[in-house]
C-alpha cells in the first residue's frame, strides 16, 4: 500500500488530512486522517500514515582543476565524464538527512 498526501488543511473537517491510497496498480481511494496521521479504514483498519523519506542517489564527476559535476545517473556521468575526470563518486542520502 502506498499513499500520497493531497491536503493537510481541510477546513471544517475533524479529519483535516486528505490522502489518496493506492490499491493495486490502477486504483486509488480517498481517506481522511487525523492530524497525527491516524485513520480508520474498512480496508486497512488501525493504520496510520508515516512519512518515509525518499532515498536519493547522484553521481559526482571530479576533475583535477577542482571542478565537480553532479549527474542524475551513472550512465550520464560516464557519458559526459571526459578524459580529464579523476573519479566518479556515488552519493546516496535520504531526504532530510544532514551530516555534521
N, C-alpha and C positions, 0 to 999 in steps of 0.2 A: 504494500500500500504506500502510496506517496500522496502528498498534499501540497498545495500552494496557497499562500495567503492572498486573498483578494482585497480584504479591507480589515482594518483594525479599529475603526472608529464609527461603527454604525450607530446612528442617532436613534434614540427611542427604543433600543433593544436591551434586554437583560443580558444577552449574549452578543457583545459588540464585535466579535471577530468572525469574519466570513471566510471559509476555506473551501476549496474545490478538492475533493478526494478522488483520486484515480482508482477506478475499479477495472482490472484487466488492462487491455491496451487501447480500448476505444471508448470507454465511458467514464464520465465524471459525475459526481453528485455534490450538491452544496450542503454544507453543515455550518451551524453557528457554534461558536466556542465562548467559554468564559474568558475573562482577562488573563487567567493563569494557563490558558490553553486546553483546559479540560472540556470534554463534551460527552453527551450521551447519544449514542447512535445505535439503531436497531441492528446495523450490520457489524459494527465494531464496538460493542459495549465496553464501557470503562476505559476508553482510550484517551490519550492526551497527545496534542501535537508538540513536538520537540524540535527546536532549531538544530539541524545537523549542518555544521559548517562544511562548505564545499572544499574539496581538495583541488588545488591548482598546481600546474606544472608549467615551467617555461625553460627554455634553453638559452644560455648566455654565451655568445661568442666573445672571447677575449683576445686582444691584439697587443703586440709589444709596445705600441705607442700610447697605451693606457685607454684606448677606446674599447667600449663594450657595446654589443648589440643584443637586444633581447628578442627572441623569436618564440612564436607560439608552439612550434613543433620541432622535433629533431630533424625532420626532412627539410624544413625551411632553413634551419641553422646550417645544415650541411650544404644545401644548395647555394646559399649566399655567404658561406664562410670565407671563401677566398684563400689564396695561398699564404697569406700572412697571419692566418689565425693560429694562435698559440694553443688554445683549448676551447672545448665546448663543454660548458658546465650545466648540469641538470639541477634545477632548483625546484623543490616541492614544498608547499606550505598549505595551511588551511586558512580560510577567510577569518580575519580577526586575530591571527597569530602575530605577536610582536616579540621578537627576541631582544634580550638586553645586550 
